[in-house]
Amino acid sequence: MSTVLAGNGLVKKYGPTAALAGVDVAVAERESLAIMGPSGSGKSTLLHTLAGIIRPDDGQVLLRGERVDHWGENRLSALRRKRFGFVFQFGQLLPELPAEENVALPLMLEGVPRREAVKRARRWFAPLGLAGLEHRRPGQLSGGQAQRVAIARALAVEPDVVFADEPTGALDQSTGEEVIRLLTSVTREQGASLVMVTHDAEVAAHCDRVVQVRDGRIAGYSQYTVA
C-alpha cells in the first residue's frame, strides 16, 4: 500500500526535554494507526506534529510524498482545513449551531455556499446513525451522538487523514465501543487514513496497527486483525 503520511526523524524539544527524539513513522492508504504510551511519552506531540499543528525542530513531515512541515502558517492552516479532519475527546462542537451546520462548517469555511454545504453534510447522518438529529444542538445530543457528529464533521471535507485525540475518552465503555467501530470503519470506507491517540488498549485494538511511544521514541509496533 502507498504511504499517505510520514514523519522522518522527527525531533521536538521543550527546553531540555525531548518530546520527540528522532521518530520515524508512516501511515498507509486507508490504514488506521493508534498511538499509545504513558503520560508524557510524546504521543500527543507526535500526533500534533503529523497534523501540522506543531512544527518539528528537526525532521520532516510528508503528505503523499510532499514535504509540508516547513510551509508557512497560512498554507498549514489551509492544509488542516482541506486535507485533514479532526476528532477531539470532547467533540468541540459549536453549541449555538445545529448538528447539520456543525458538520457543514468546514465546507462553509472553504467557500461552499451554506445551502450546498448543509446538503452535503446531511448525507453523513444516516450512515452514522444520526438520522433525525440534524436540527438538534450539541446540548440536546448524548455524548455518543455528539462524537458521531464530530466524526461526520471530520469526514465532510473528504480528507486524506483523520486525526483523533482520545476520541472515546469522555464516553462510557459501551458508547466508546460503538464510536470507535464507526470511526475506524467509516474512515476506511471513505478512503481516508486514521491516526489516533488513545490510552485504551481495547480501543487501539480496533486499528490496523498500534505504535508504542516511550520517552519520545518508538518503542515498538503491534498489528491486529481489525475487530
C-alpha positions as CSV (number, residue, x, y, z in Angstrom):
1,M,0.0,0.0,0.0
2,S,1.2,3.5,-0.7
3,T,2.2,5.8,2.1
4,V,-0.1,8.8,2.7
5,L,1.6,10.4,5.7
6,A,5.1,10.1,7.0
7,G,7.3,11.6,9.7
8,N,11.0,11.1,9.2
9,G,13.5,11.8,12.1
10,L,11.0,14.0,14.0
11,V,12.5,15.9,16.9
12,K,10.7,18.3,19.2
13,K,12.1,19.8,22.3
14,Y,10.6,21.8,25.1
15,G,13.6,23.3,26.9
16,P,16.0,20.4,27.7
17,T,13.2,17.8,27.4
18,A,12.8,16.0,24.1
19,A,9.2,15.3,23.5
20,L,10.2,13.6,20.2
21,A,13.7,12.3,19.9
22,G,14.0,11.2,16.2
23,V,10.7,9.5,15.4
24,D,10.1,7.7,12.1
25,V,6.5,6.7,11.4
26,A,4.5,6.1,8.2
27,V,0.7,5.7,7.6
28,A,-0.5,3.8,4.6
29,E,-3.6,4.4,2.4
30,R,-6.8,3.6,4.4
31,E,-4.7,2.4,7.3
32,S,-5.7,3.1,10.9
33,L,-2.8,3.7,13.3
34,A,-3.2,4.0,17.1
35,I,-0.5,5.8,19.1
36,M,-0.2,4.6,22.7
37,G,2.2,5.4,25.6
38,P,2.2,6.7,29.1
39,S,1.6,10.3,30.1
40,G,4.5,12.5,28.9
41,S,5.7,9.9,26.4
42,G,5.3,12.2,23.4
43,K,2.3,10.5,21.8
44,S,0.2,13.7,21.6
45,T,3.2,15.7,20.4
46,L,3.6,13.1,17.6
47,L,0.0,13.4,16.5
48,H,0.1,17.2,16.6
49,T,3.3,17.3,14.6
50,L,2.0,15.0,11.9
51,A,-1.2,17.1,11.8
52,G,0.7,20.3,11.2
53,I,-0.3,21.9,14.5
54,I,3.2,21.7,16.0
55,R,6.3,22.4,13.9
56,P,9.2,20.0,14.5
57,D,12.6,21.3,15.4
58,D,14.2,18.7,13.1
59,G,13.0,16.1,10.7
60,Q,10.3,16.1,8.0
61,V,6.5,15.5,7.7
62,L,5.4,14.4,4.2
63,L,1.9,14.1,2.8
64,R,1.8,11.9,-0.2
65,G,5.5,12.5,-0.7
66,E,5.4,16.3,-0.4
67,R,7.2,17.9,2.5
68,V,4.7,20.1,4.4
69,D,6.3,20.9,7.8
70,H,8.3,23.9,6.5
71,W,5.2,25.6,5.0
72,G,4.1,28.9,6.3
73,E,1.2,29.1,8.7
74,N,-1.3,30.2,6.1
75,R,-0.6,27.1,3.9
76,L,-0.6,24.8,7.0
77,S,-3.9,26.2,8.1
78,A,-5.4,25.6,4.6
79,L,-3.9,22.0,4.8
80,R,-5.6,21.3,8.1
81,R,-9.0,22.6,6.7
82,K,-8.9,20.9,3.3
83,R,-7.0,17.6,3.7
84,F,-7.1,16.7,7.4
85,G,-10.1,16.0,9.6
86,F,-10.1,16.2,13.4
87,V,-12.0,14.4,16.2
88,F,-11.3,15.5,19.7
89,Q,-12.0,14.0,23.1
90,F,-14.9,16.3,23.8
91,G,-16.1,16.9,20.2
92,Q,-15.6,20.6,20.3
93,L,-18.9,21.3,18.5
94,L,-20.2,24.8,18.4
95,P,-23.1,24.9,20.9
96,E,-25.1,27.6,19.1
97,L,-25.2,25.6,15.8
98,P,-27.5,22.7,15.0
99,A,-25.8,19.4,14.2
100,E,-26.0,19.7,10.4
101,E,-24.3,23.1,10.5
102,N,-21.6,21.9,12.7
103,V,-20.9,19.2,10.1
104,A,-21.1,21.7,7.3
105,L,-18.9,24.3,8.9
106,P,-15.6,23.1,7.4
107,L,-17.2,23.2,4.0
108,M,-18.5,26.7,4.5
109,L,-15.1,27.9,5.7
110,E,-13.8,26.8,2.3
111,G,-16.4,28.9,0.5
112,V,-19.1,26.3,-0.2
113,P,-22.5,28.1,-0.1
114,R,-24.4,27.3,3.1
115,R,-27.3,25.5,1.3
116,E,-24.9,23.2,-0.6
117,A,-22.7,22.7,2.4
118,V,-25.7,21.7,4.6
119,K,-27.0,19.4,1.9
120,R,-23.6,17.6,1.7
121,A,-23.4,17.5,5.5
122,R,-26.8,15.8,5.8
123,R,-25.5,12.8,3.7
124,W,-23.5,11.7,6.7
125,F,-26.3,11.5,9.2
126,A,-27.9,8.2,8.2
127,P,-24.6,6.3,7.8
128,L,-23.5,7.4,11.3
129,G,-26.9,6.5,12.9
130,L,-27.8,10.2,13.3
131,A,-30.9,10.4,11.1
132,G,-33.5,12.7,12.5
133,L,-30.9,14.6,14.7
134,E,-29.9,17.1,12.0
135,H,-31.5,20.1,13.8
136,R,-30.5,19.3,17.3
137,R,-27.9,21.4,19.0
138,P,-25.0,19.8,20.8
139,G,-26.7,20.3,24.2
140,Q,-29.5,18.1,23.0
141,L,-27.3,15.2,22.0
142,S,-25.9,12.4,24.1
143,G,-22.1,12.1,24.3
144,G,-22.0,9.3,21.8
145,Q,-24.2,11.2,19.3
146,A,-22.1,14.3,19.7
147,Q,-18.9,12.3,18.9
148,R,-20.6,10.9,15.8
149,V,-21.4,14.4,14.7
150,A,-17.8,15.2,15.2
151,I,-16.8,12.2,13.0
152,A,-19.2,13.5,10.3
153,R,-17.6,16.9,10.5
154,A,-14.1,15.4,10.2
155,L,-15.1,13.5,7.1
156,A,-17.2,16.2,5.4
157,V,-14.1,17.6,3.6
158,E,-13.2,14.2,2.3
159,P,-9.8,14.3,4.0
160,D,-6.6,12.3,3.3
161,V,-6.1,11.7,7.0
162,V,-8.4,11.9,10.1
163,F,-6.6,12.7,13.4
164,A,-8.4,11.6,16.6
165,D,-7.2,12.6,20.1
166,E,-8.7,10.3,22.7
167,P,-12.0,10.2,20.8
168,T,-13.6,7.8,23.3
169,G,-12.0,9.3,26.5
170,A,-15.2,11.0,27.6
171,L,-17.5,8.1,26.8
172,D,-18.7,5.1,28.8
173,Q,-17.3,1.7,27.6
174,S,-20.3,0.7,25.6
175,T,-20.7,4.0,23.8
176,G,-17.0,4.2,23.2
177,E,-17.0,0.8,21.6
178,E,-19.8,1.9,19.2
179,V,-18.0,5.2,18.4
180,I,-14.6,3.6,17.7
181,R,-16.2,0.9,15.4
182,L,-17.8,3.7,13.4
183,L,-14.7,5.8,13.3
184,T,-12.4,3.1,12.0
185,S,-14.9,1.6,9.6
186,V,-16.2,4.8,8.1
187,T,-12.8,6.4,7.6
188,R,-11.7,3.3,5.8
189,E,-14.8,3.2,3.6
190,Q,-14.2,6.8,2.6
191,G,-10.6,6.2,1.6
192,A,-9.1,8.2,4.5
193,S,-6.3,7.1,6.8
194,L,-6.7,7.4,10.6
195,V,-4.1,8.4,13.2
196,M,-5.4,8.1,16.7
197,V,-4.0,8.7,20.2
198,T,-5.6,6.6,22.9
199,H,-4.7,5.3,26.3
200,D,-7.1,2.4,26.0
201,A,-5.7,-0.9,24.6
202,E,-9.2,-2.1,23.7
203,V,-9.8,1.0,21.6
204,A,-6.4,0.7,20.0
205,A,-7.2,-3.0,19.1
206,H,-9.7,-1.7,16.5
207,C,-6.9,-0.2,14.5
208,D,-4.7,-2.0,12.0
209,R,-1.5,-1.1,13.8
210,V,-0.5,0.2,17.2
211,V,2.7,2.2,17.8
212,Q,4.0,2.4,21.3
213,V,5.9,5.6,22.3
214,R,8.2,5.9,25.2
215,D,10.4,8.9,26.1
216,G,9.9,10.4,22.7
217,R,10.9,7.3,20.8
218,I,9.1,4.5,19.0
219,A,9.2,1.5,21.5
220,G,7.5,-1.0,19.2
221,Y,4.6,-1.8,17.0
222,S,1.7,-4.3,17.3
223,Q,-0.6,-5.4,14.5
224,Y,-4.2,-6.5,14.9
225,T,-6.8,-8.1,12.9
226,V,-9.4,-5.3,12.7
227,A,-12.2,-6.1,15.2
